[in-house]
Amino acid sequence: MLTDTQKKALDQSIYDYLAIHHPSVASVLASSTDTVTIPAADAPPPPPGPTLLEKKWSSVLRLQKKVLDLEAQMKRSGVGMKGAGGTLQAGKMLPAFDQPPKQSRGHRGGGITSCAIHPTHNTIATSGEDGAVKIWEWETGEFLQTLKGHTGGVQDVAFSGSGHMLASSSADLTIKLWDPEKNYQCVKTLRGHSHNISRVRFIAPNDDHLVSCSRDNTVKFWEASTGFCTHTVEEHEGWVRALAVRSDGTEFASGGNDSYINVYKISSKEITTTLSGHDHIVTSLAYPPLPPASKSPDPATLNLLISASRDKTVRLWDTQTGSNLHTFTDHDNWVRDVIIHRSRNYAISVSDDKSIIIWDLKNKRKLRKCEDAHGHFVTCIAMHSSRMILTTGGVDNVMKSWVVK
């Protein structure tokens, strides 16, 4: 599915090609659409060589060959491209730190704060302390557009489960909703927090409800269609920095400066468990993604939650019993962000020690570490639920897309 910008670029490249090879057909196309720009009569002729359409076609052929090569490689290694449910099997599919990542630059100032991968489009969204939200193409790392509207540093970005909406939260006290199908037009601005908004997440299974947390010590629930705040939770004793929503939409967790993690039932907004163990600020929380429809989840991962903290640790929790299942201690500085791999067998964290670490959750050990992953603190990480895409961002204002295999 193409965005409006991609559709316009495709129309223009087709017109440019036809204008050179089939002028009469090009004139028909120009009269039937308003998305192409017709050069002035006195405009210089196009330079010799392949047109944009021909270049795009060549890149498609190269991509097709790459896919065939990957399929052959996976077949040789015994990994199927599709499982019974028609989705990419989880396998290991972990970042290969022995291969250089694609690098994208565009943010300025204090660094990239968050990154999110669109569930169906080939795009990544990043937010920065420069007040910008930027959209990139994940395959090439090409910059696509900047979303302007926030007047303060943007702290977080999150796509809805269907990809029909992108949410961003900012130090300007607002949450903005952007529509990818309308060239990321801002369709709603949510106001109600009285301080910096640290995180925003959509609540499964639909796109119409969100939850956010803030330096005003609160967690707020929102209705996207109206922009109204429907509920406020005031259970923390300080800045609420971290937020996660369980994939089935039944539970959420929050953490922050008071070092506690509160687990709530979404239906009642009441605390069911308080997790204590960190001795510094809780910076990130993550639930495991849903397993494929054809596969029942491992009972051991049903109530799993993972947390990262400025105490340099990553902790594994059982939200039903409140027990700390394990503490990982291999980072040498604040841990900024953590995610759980789609297989539910691994976690990946990033830190101010500039590293990325992959954790083996079953065997409770460090599996792989990438030293100096960025030139400065690594602030955020995101992984696609089914495609082989993993991206990180840092204070160095660089977004990196890592090879996954």
C-alpha positions as CSV (number, residue, x, y, z in Angstrom):
1,M,0.0,0.0,0.0
2,L,1.5,3.4,-1.1
3,T,1.2,6.6,0.8
4,D,0.0,9.7,-1.0
5,T,3.6,10.9,-1.4
6,Q,4.7,7.6,-2.9
7,K,1.7,7.5,-5.3
8,K,2.5,11.0,-6.5
9,A,6.2,10.1,-7.0
10,L,5.1,7.0,-9.0
11,D,2.7,9.0,-11.2
12,Q,5.5,11.5,-11.9
13,S,8.1,8.9,-12.8
14,I,5.6,7.2,-15.2
15,Y,4.8,10.5,-16.8
16,D,8.5,11.4,-17.2
17,Y,9.2,8.0,-18.9
18,L,6.2,8.3,-21.3
19,A,7.1,11.9,-22.1
20,I,10.4,10.7,-23.6
21,H,9.3,7.4,-25.2
22,H,5.5,7.9,-25.9
23,P,4.7,11.7,-25.8
24,S,1.1,11.2,-27.0
25,V,0.3,8.8,-24.2
26,A,2.0,11.1,-21.7
27,S,-0.4,13.9,-22.7
28,V,-3.4,11.7,-22.0
29,L,-2.0,10.8,-18.5
30,A,-1.3,14.5,-17.7
31,S,-4.9,15.4,-18.6
32,S,-6.4,12.6,-16.4
33,T,-4.5,13.3,-13.2
34,D,-3.4,16.4,-11.2
35,T,-0.4,14.6,-9.5
36,V,2.1,15.2,-12.3
37,T,4.2,18.3,-13.0
38,I,4.5,19.1,-16.7
39,P,7.7,21.0,-17.6
40,A,7.5,24.4,-19.2
41,A,7.8,24.6,-23.0
42,D,11.2,26.3,-22.7
43,A,12.5,23.9,-20.1
44,P,15.8,22.2,-20.9
45,P,15.5,18.6,-22.1
46,P,16.1,15.9,-19.5
47,P,19.7,14.6,-19.2
48,P,20.6,11.4,-21.1
49,G,20.4,8.1,-19.2
50,P,17.7,6.1,-17.5
51,T,14.6,7.8,-16.1
52,L,13.5,7.6,-12.5
53,L,11.0,4.9,-13.5
54,E,13.7,2.8,-15.1
55,K,15.9,3.2,-12.0
56,K,13.0,2.2,-9.8
57,W,12.3,-0.9,-12.0
58,S,16.0,-1.8,-11.8
59,S,15.9,-1.5,-8.0
60,V,12.8,-3.8,-7.9
61,L,14.6,-6.4,-9.9
62,R,17.6,-6.2,-7.6
63,L,15.2,-6.5,-4.6
64,Q,13.5,-9.5,-6.2
65,K,16.8,-11.2,-6.7
66,K,17.8,-10.4,-3.0
67,V,14.5,-12.0,-1.8
68,L,15.1,-15.1,-3.9
69,D,18.6,-15.4,-2.5
70,L,17.4,-15.0,1.0
71,E,14.7,-17.7,0.5
72,A,17.3,-20.1,-0.9
73,Q,19.6,-19.3,2.1
74,M,16.7,-19.9,4.6
75,K,15.7,-23.1,2.8
76,R,19.3,-24.4,3.1
77,S,19.3,-23.5,6.8
78,G,16.0,-25.2,7.4
79,V,14.0,-22.0,8.2
80,G,10.7,-21.5,6.4
81,M,9.5,-18.2,5.1
82,K,6.0,-18.9,6.1
83,G,4.4,-20.9,8.9
84,A,0.9,-22.4,9.1
85,G,-0.6,-19.0,9.8
86,G,1.1,-17.4,6.7
87,T,3.5,-15.2,8.6
88,L,7.2,-15.2,8.9
89,Q,8.3,-17.8,11.4
90,A,10.0,-16.3,14.4
91,G,13.1,-18.5,14.6
92,K,16.0,-16.6,15.9
93,M,16.1,-13.8,13.3
94,L,18.4,-11.7,15.4
95,P,20.5,-8.7,14.5
96,A,23.8,-9.6,12.9
97,F,26.3,-7.2,14.4
98,D,29.1,-8.5,12.1
99,Q,27.4,-6.6,9.2
100,P,27.3,-2.8,8.9
101,P,23.8,-1.2,9.4
102,K,22.2,1.3,7.1
103,Q,22.6,4.8,8.6
104,S,20.2,7.7,8.3
105,R,20.8,11.3,9.4
106,G,18.4,14.2,9.6
107,H,17.5,15.1,13.2
108,R,19.4,17.9,14.9
109,G,20.1,18.9,18.5
110,G,19.7,16.6,21.4
111,G,19.3,13.3,19.6
112,I,16.6,10.8,18.5
113,T,14.3,9.9,21.4
114,S,12.1,7.2,19.9
115,C,11.5,5.1,16.8
116,A,8.6,3.0,15.5
117,I,8.1,0.8,12.5
118,H,4.9,0.9,10.5
119,P,3.1,-2.5,10.6
120,T,2.4,-2.7,6.8
121,H,4.1,0.3,5.0
122,N,7.9,0.2,4.4
123,T,8.4,3.2,6.7
124,I,9.9,4.1,10.1
125,A,9.0,7.1,12.2
126,T,11.5,8.8,14.5
127,S,11.1,11.6,17.1
128,G,13.7,14.0,18.3
129,E,14.6,16.6,20.8
130,D,14.6,19.0,17.8
131,G,10.8,19.0,17.9
132,A,10.5,17.0,14.7
133,V,8.9,13.7,13.7
134,K,10.6,12.2,10.7
135,I,9.5,9.5,8.3
136,W,12.0,7.2,6.6
137,E,11.9,4.3,4.1
138,W,13.3,1.3,6.0
139,E,14.7,-0.6,3.0
140,T,17.0,2.1,1.9
141,G,17.1,4.5,4.9
142,E,15.9,7.3,2.6
143,F,14.4,10.3,4.3
144,L,10.8,10.9,3.2
145,Q,9.3,13.8,5.1
146,T,9.3,15.8,8.3
147,L,6.0,16.2,10.3
148,K,5.9,19.7,11.8
149,G,3.5,20.8,14.5
150,H,5.1,20.2,17.9
151,T,6.8,23.2,19.6
152,G,8.9,21.2,22.0
153,G,11.1,18.1,22.0
154,V,9.1,15.1,20.8
155,Q,9.6,12.3,23.3
156,D,7.8,9.3,21.7
157,V,6.2,8.0,18.6
158,A,3.9,4.9,18.2
159,F,1.9,3.4,15.4
160,S,-1.5,1.9,16.0
161,G,-1.8,-1.8,15.5
162,S,-3.4,-1.4,12.1
163,G,-1.1,1.4,11.0
164,H,-3.9,3.8,10.3
165,M,-2.6,6.2,12.9
166,L,0.7,7.6,14.2
167,A,0.8,9.2,17.7
168,S,3.5,11.5,19.0
169,S,4.0,13.0,22.5
170,S,6.0,16.0,23.3
171,A,7.4,18.4,25.9
172,D,4.9,21.0,24.5
173,L,2.2,19.2,26.6
174,T,0.4,17.7,23.5
175,I,-0.2,14.4,21.8
176,K,-0.6,14.6,18.1
177,L,-2.3,12.0,15.8
178,W,-1.1,11.8,12.2
179,D,-2.8,9.9,9.4
180,P,-0.4,8.0,7.1
181,E,-3.1,7.6,4.5
182,K,-3.3,11.4,4.2
183,N,0.4,12.1,3.8
184,Y,0.7,12.1,7.6
185,Q,-1.6,15.1,8.1
186,C,-2.2,16.0,11.7
187,V,-5.8,15.0,12.4
188,K,-6.1,15.6,16.1
189,T,-4.2,17.3,19.0
190,L,-4.8,15.9,22.5
191,R,-4.4,18.3,25.4
192,G,-4.6,17.6,29.2
193,H,-1.2,16.8,30.6
194,S,0.5,19.7,32.5
195,H,4.1,18.6,31.9
196,N,6.4,16.8,29.5
197,I,4.6,13.7,28.0
198,S,7.1,10.8,28.1
199,R,5.3,8.0,26.3
200,V,2.1,7.3,24.3
201,R,0.7,3.9,23.2
202,F,-2.4,2.6,21.4
203,I,-4.5,0.1,23.2
204,A,-5.3,-3.1,21.3
205,P,-7.4,-4.3,19.6
206,N,-8.6,-1.1,17.9
207,D,-7.0,2.3,17.0
208,D,-9.4,4.5,19.0
209,H,-8.0,4.4,22.5
210,L,-4.6,5.5,23.8
211,V,-2.7,5.8,27.0
212,S,0.1,8.2,27.9
213,C,2.3,9.1,30.8
214,S,3.9,12.3,31.9
215,R,6.2,14.3,34.2
216,D,3.0,15.5,35.8
217,N,3.0,12.1,37.7
218,T,-0.1,10.9,35.8
219,V,-1.2,8.3,33.3
220,K,-4.1,9.4,31.1
221,F,-6.5,7.5,28.8
222,W,-7.7,9.1,25.6
223,E,-10.4,8.6,22.9
224,A,-8.7,9.2,19.6
225,S,-11.9,10.1,17.6
226,T,-12.9,12.9,20.0
227,G,-9.5,13.8,21.6
228,F,-11.1,13.6,25.0
229,C,-9.2,12.4,28.1
230,T,-11.5,9.6,29.5
231,H,-9.6,8.7,32.7
232,T,-6.6,9.8,34.7
233,V,-4.5,7.5,37.0
234,E,-2.5,9.2,39.8
235,E,-0.5,6.4,41.5
236,H,3.1,7.3,41.0
237,E,5.1,9.6,43.3
238,G,7.1,11.2,40.5
239,W,7.7,11.6,36.8
240,V,6.1,8.6,34.9
241,R,8.6,7.8,32.1
242,A,7.8,4.3,31.0
243,L,4.7,2.7,29.6
244,A,3.7,-0.6,28.0
245,V,0.4,-2.2,26.9
246,R,-0.1,-5.9,26.8
247,S,-0.8,-7.2,23.2
248,D,-4.3,-8.4,24.0
249,G,-5.3,-5.0,25.5
250,T,-6.1,-6.4,28.9
251,E,-3.2,-5.0,31.0
252,F,-0.8,-2.1,31.0
253,A,2.2,-1.2,33.2
254,S,3.9,2.1,34.1
255,G,7.1,3.1,35.8
256,G,9.3,6.1,36.4
257,N,11.3,8.2,38.9
258,D,9.9,6.4,42.0
259,S,11.5,3.2,40.7
260,Y,8.3,1.2,41.1
261,I,6.4,-0.5,38.3
262,N,2.6,-0.5,38.6
263,V,0.6,-3.1,36.7
264,Y,-3.1,-2.3,36.0
265,K,-6.1,-4.0,34.6
266,I,-7.2,-1.8,31.6
267,S,-10.9,-2.4,32.2
268,S,-10.9,-1.1,35.7
269,K,-7.8,1.1,35.6
270,E,-6.9,-0.4,39.1
271,I,-3.5,-1.6,40.2
272,T,-3.3,-5.4,40.3
273,T,0.4,-5.7,41.1
274,T,3.3,-3.4,42.2
275,L,6.8,-4.6,41.1
276,S,9.7,-3.4,43.2
277,G,13.4,-4.2,42.8
278,H,14.9,-1.4,40.7
279,D,16.8,1.2,42.8
280,H,16.8,3.9,40.1
281,I,14.5,5.4,37.5
282,V,12.5,2.9,35.4
283,T,13.1,4.0,31.8
284,S,11.4,1.4,29.6
285,L,8.8,-1.4,29.8
286,A,7.8,-4.1,27.3
287,Y,5.4,-7.0,27.0
288,P,6.0,-9.8,24.6
289,P,4.2,-9.6,21.2
290,L,1.4,-11.9,20.5
291,P,2.5,-15.3,19.1
292,P,1.2,-16.3,15.6
293,A,-2.4,-17.4,15.5
294,S,-1.4,-20.9,14.7
295,K,0.8,-21.2,17.8
296,S,-0.2,-21.3,21.4
297,P,2.0,-19.1,23.7
298,D,4.4,-20.8,26.1
299,P,2.7,-20.7,29.6
300,A,6.0,-19.4,30.9
301,T,5.6,-16.2,28.9
302,L,1.9,-15.5,29.5
303,N,2.5,-13.0,32.3
304,L,5.9,-11.8,31.2
305,L,7.0,-8.1,31.5
306,I,10.5,-6.7,31.0
307,S,11.9,-3.5,32.4
308,A,15.0,-1.3,31.9
309,S,16.4,1.2,34.4
310,R,19.1,3.7,35.2
311,D,20.4,1.2,37.7
312,K,22.1,-0.4,34.7
313,T,19.9,-3.5,34.9
314,V,17.2,-5.2,32.8
315,R,14.7,-7.2,34.9
316,L,12.3,-9.9,34.0
317,W,8.9,-10.1,35.9
318,D,5.9,-12.2,36.3
319,T,3.0,-9.7,36.5
320,Q,0.6,-12.2,38.1
321,T,2.8,-13.1,41.1
322,G,4.8,-9.9,41.2
323,S,8.1,-11.9,41.3
324,N,11.4,-10.8,39.7
325,L,12.3,-13.8,37.6
326,H,15.8,-12.6,36.7
327,T,18.0,-9.6,36.6
328,F,20.5,-9.0,33.8
329,T,23.5,-6.9,34.8
330,D,25.9,-6.7,31.8
331,H,25.3,-3.0,30.8
332,D,27.8,-0.5,32.2
333,N,25.5,2.6,32.2
334,W,21.9,3.6,32.2
335,V,19.7,1.3,30.1
336,R,17.5,3.4,27.9
337,D,15.1,1.1,26.1
338,V,14.2,-2.6,25.9
339,I,12.0,-4.8,23.6
340,I,11.0,-8.5,23.6
341,H,11.7,-10.4,20.4
342,R,8.7,-11.7,18.4
343,S,9.7,-15.3,19.3
344,R,9.2,-14.3,23.0
345,N,12.6,-16.1,23.7
346,Y,14.8,-13.1,23.6
347,A,15.0,-9.5,24.7
348,I,17.1,-6.7,23.2
349,S,18.2,-3.6,25.2
350,V,20.1,-0.4,24.4
351,S,22.1,1.7,26.8
352,D,24.2,4.9,27.5
353,D,27.2,2.6,27.3
354,K,26.6,2.8,23.5
355,S,25.9,-0.9,23.3
356,I,23.1,-3.2,22.2
357,I,22.7,-6.5,24.1
358,I,20.6,-9.5,23.1
359,W,19.4,-11.6,26.1
360,D,18.4,-15.2,26.1
361,L,15.3,-15.3,28.3
362,K,15.0,-19.0,28.6
363,N,18.6,-19.6,29.6
364,K,18.9,-16.3,31.5
365,R,22.1,-15.2,29.9
366,K,23.6,-12.6,27.6
367,L,23.6,-14.0,24.1
368,R,25.3,-11.3,22.0
369,K,26.6,-7.8,22.5
370,C,27.4,-5.0,20.1
371,E,29.9,-2.6,21.5
372,D,29.9,1.0,20.2
373,A,26.7,0.5,18.3
374,H,26.3,4.3,18.1
375,G,28.8,7.1,18.5
376,H,26.9,8.4,21.6
377,F,24.2,7.1,24.0
378,V,21.8,4.6,22.3
379,T,18.3,5.9,23.2
380,C,15.7,3.7,21.5
381,I,15.0,0.4,19.6
382,A,12.2,-1.0,17.6
383,M,11.6,-4.3,15.8
384,H,8.9,-5.3,13.3
385,S,6.5,-8.0,14.4
386,S,7.0,-10.1,11.3
387,R,9.5,-8.6,8.9
388,M,13.3,-8.7,9.3
389,I,13.6,-5.1,10.4
390,L,15.3,-3.8,13.6
391,T,16.2,-0.1,14.1
392,T,17.9,2.0,16.8
393,G,18.4,5.7,17.4
394,G,20.8,7.7,19.5
395,V,22.0,11.0,20.9
396,D,24.3,11.1,17.8
397,N,21.1,11.8,15.8
398,V,21.7,8.7,13.7
399,M,19.1,6.1,13.0
400,K,20.5,2.6,12.2
401,S,18.8,-0.3,10.5
402,W,20.5,-3.5,11.4
403,V,20.8,-6.7,9.3
404,V,18.6,-9.4,10.8
405,K,19.1,-13.1,10.0
